[in-house]
Amino acid sequence: MQIQVNTDSHIEGHEKLASHVKHVVQSALGRFGDRITRVEVHLSDQNGDKTGQEDKRCTMEVRLKGRQPTAISHDAATLAKAVDGAASRAQRSIESTLGRLHDHS
């Protein structure tokens, strides 16, 4: 499973952040690794330089083999919470999708 991390111009995309994001994604989605080709993670600050509640957004685009990509977003007060929330949502979405595929086979 390939994990790609992207940031907007308001977030400093340093290696420590990318490493943390990859660890969270791998922990949440690793068991589906043989079914996932790529996960693109987009981190953004919705308010830019201004402060605000839950203005950090993590969007994950998960690409399952043979399926259309699935996009999941989560907004939170910090990047870490946004990444955790999006990873949890992505995990539930994949479980649901694979469950439906299994039920139809």
C-alpha positions, -999 to +999 in steps of 0.1 A: +000+000+000+014+033-011+007+063+012+012+098-002+009+129+021+001+164+007-003+197+026-017+230+016+004+262+018-007+269+054+008+236+068+045+229+070+049+195+054+079+182+074+091+146+076+079+142+112+043+150+101+044+127+071+058+099+092+031+103+118+004+103+091+018+072+074+019+054+108-017+063+116-029+052+081-009+020+083-023+012+117-059+018+106-058+003+071-028-021+072-050-052+074-065-042+040-031-036+025-034-063-001-067-048-013-055-011-013-032+002-040-028+038-027-040+062+000-036+099-008-038+121+023-045+158+020-040+181+050-053+216+050-060+245+073-094+259+064-089+293+080-053+299+069-036+323+093-068+329+113-076+308+144-108+289+147-124+257+161-120+226+140-103+243+111-078+215+103-090+191+077-077+157+067-091+142+034-081+107+025-086+092-009-085+054-007-080+034-038-092-002-036-081-026-064-108-027-091-130-001-074-135+037-078-116+058-052-133+066-019-128+100-003-132+106+034-128+139+053-126+148+089-123+183+105-108+188+139-090+213+161-056+198+155-040+179+125-034+148+147-071+146+156-081+153+119-058+124+107-071+100+134-107+108+126-102+104+088-083+072+093-112+058+115-138+068+090-117+053+061-114+020+081-152+018+086-158+027+049-135+000+036-150-026+060-184-017+048-174-018+011-156-051+014-185-065+034-209-056+007-186-072-019-183-103+001-221-105+006-226-104-032-201-130-041 
